[in-house]
């Protein structure tokens, strides 16, 4: 079983043929100032390492070394000096985290009776030592109409260095993040047994403190292509109000909602953009988990044409993300009724406990 799981993830994290990044980078504007780079390049301090440790969940599942964060937090008077010296040595000098960057993948079922590996959610368990270094880095990044329209929700299933350089990050900072990304190795754990390790060539780790920021950097590539397409009238977004800005896409977590005109031309342009993005960055669209939502005034003929071009399923119901509707129409009361019911249930439980 573990070898079946390993083969699945080896294939999933394999990178295909990638094309030139020139076009995808052309729409990205530099947004990191010299002052930002100066702050990013400053030497890391003991306070930053301690802050990173205290922000970790103490009892979260440990990585390969078997030591959860609570071990480091409770035993800090004994091991703190050695851990601190190691982390600062890595962050302030030539970094090499390959020895602590081994990751166990554990599988959490998405459905009640999973029948294949794709129905499991992979969770990456990183070593706390690596997470201390990655979290210190991520904490610094944190401080620095009348026509029918469609909304396409796509699920994104490695051009970090090129995007970051175009945004204005200096080489040393880019190299530091790349060393965290490029030295990772995976092993899949099934029934407590770990598979043989393998090296991934794409993908982000759920559980790595850097992953949210790396996704945003890759998202800048998609945003760049969408801006270029909108400027060239290849994609027509939607407006929330008559005089408001045109919205072509929204990014959240590892999902994206794209707004476009529901025509065969709009669908073809969108598919070309997604194909170019995948070829350039190595991030692929999971069409099995992607849906299209049409506005009420979209003709059936246009719906059929769009579905055939994009080869994804139609969604008649507004889907939810983190328990909230992705889109809210005129029936706002019914859209949030589910959330209201859940809050009432929690309040009733509290009353019963009292």
Beta strands, then each sheet from edge to edge (+ up, - down):
strand 1: 102-109
strand 2: 120-125
strand 3: 149-156
strand 4: 185-190
strand 5: 193-194
strand 6: 238-239
strand 7: 246-247
strand 8: 249-252
strand 9: 255-261
strand 10: 285-294
strand 11: 313-314
strand 12: 320-321
strand 13: 324-325
sheet 1: 2+ 1- 4- 5+
sheet 2: 8+ 9- 3+ 10- 11-
sheet 3: 6+ 7-
sheet 4: 12+ 13-
end
